[in-house]
Amino acid sequence: MSALLRIFARLVTLALLVALSLCGLAIALFAIGWTASGDFNLPGLAKLVHLPQLRTDVGDLLRRLEASGSVAGVAALCGLGALVIGLVLLLGIAFGRRGRLAILEKNDDGILAARPRVLGRVAGAMAEQARGVTATKVKVRVGRRGAVRIGVQASHSRADRPQEVQAQTSAALAPLTETFQIRAQVHPKVAKHEPRVQ
């Protein structure tokens, strides 16, 4: 749900930024006003978008909103809808944007933390140093209290034994997992496309 809210908030933000950019570009171009006819200026832009007529229409609408009736009811529903959309956008921005940090060490001097994606890259690079490992897929999960779990899928050739690959990969991850007390699970997997020897 939070992922959908973030996507919705980003799409609306992008659409608003594009609209504001186009409006700013139009105002900047019309502000130059170099034509002899005088239409290519800010008053000309106002005439082009019918601002005088829009002012009259908005005034009539506001007078009708002051009175009771169907127009006032529709306006109230539109206001509530805008309020709901605003709350959804705020929730989309607030929820999960920062992501949980993996707490590696905490003491009196401070907290040592890392982003899960960065920690996954480090673990993947270390696991690929193991003998027999041809590729890795790493997933880092961070609990609510900062506990870190790393799952490593280690691909290997058919000639290598899975038990040996698992032991070698665990040993390659030991400097990271033992130093910061991280739980790591290694899952050996036979590579579908083995590298060709040239």
Residue pairs with C-beta under 8 A, 6 or more apart in sequence:
2 91
2 92
2 95
2 96
3 96
5 88
5 91
5 92
5 95
6 92
6 93
6 95
6 96
6 97
7 92
8 88
8 89
8 92
9 88
9 89
9 92
9 93
10 92
12 89
13 89
26 45
27 42
27 45
29 40
30 40
30 41
30 42
30 44
30 45
31 41
31 42
32 40
32 41
33 40
33 41
33 42
33 44
34 40
35 41
38 44
39 47
46 52
61 71
64 71
64 72
65 71
65 72
65 75
66 72
99 115
99 116
100 116
100 142
100 144
100 146
101 113
101 114
101 115
101 116
101 142
101 146
102 113
102 114
102 115
102 116
102 119
102 140
102 142
102 146
102 148
103 111
103 112
103 113
103 146
103 147
103 148
104 112
104 113
104 114
104 148
104 180
104 182
105 111
105 112
105 180
106 112
106 146
113 146
114 122
116 140
116 141
116 142
117 140
119 140
119 148
119 150
120 138
120 139
120 140
120 150
121 138
122 176
123 138
123 140
123 150
123 152
123 173
123 176
123 184
124 136
124 137
124 138
124 152
126 172
126 173
126 175
126 176
127 133
127 136
127 138
127 152
127 154
127 169
127 172
127 173
127 186
128 135
128 136
129 172
130 154
130 165
130 168
130 169
130 171
130 172
131 164
131 168
132 156
132 157
132 160
132 164
132 165
132 168
133 154
133 155
133 156
133 165
133 168
133 169
133 172
134 155
134 156
134 157
134 191
134 194
134 195
135 154
135 155
135 191
136 152
136 153
136 154
136 155
137 152
137 153
138 150
138 151
138 152
138 153
139 150
139 151
140 148
140 149
140 150
140 151
141 148
141 149
141 150
141 151
142 148
143 149
147 183
148 180
148 182
148 183
149 182
149 183
149 184
149 185
150 173
150 177
150 182
150 183
150 184
150 185
151 184
151 185
151 187
152 169
152 173
152 184
152 185
152 186
152 187
153 187
153 189
154 165
154 166
154 169
154 186
154 187
154 188
154 189
155 189
155 190
155 191
156 162
156 165
156 188
156 189
156 190
156 191
157 190
157 191
157 194
158 190
158 194
162 188
163 188
165 186
165 188
166 186
166 187
166 188
169 186
169 188
170 177
170 184
170 186
173 184
173 186
176 182
176 184
177 183
177 184
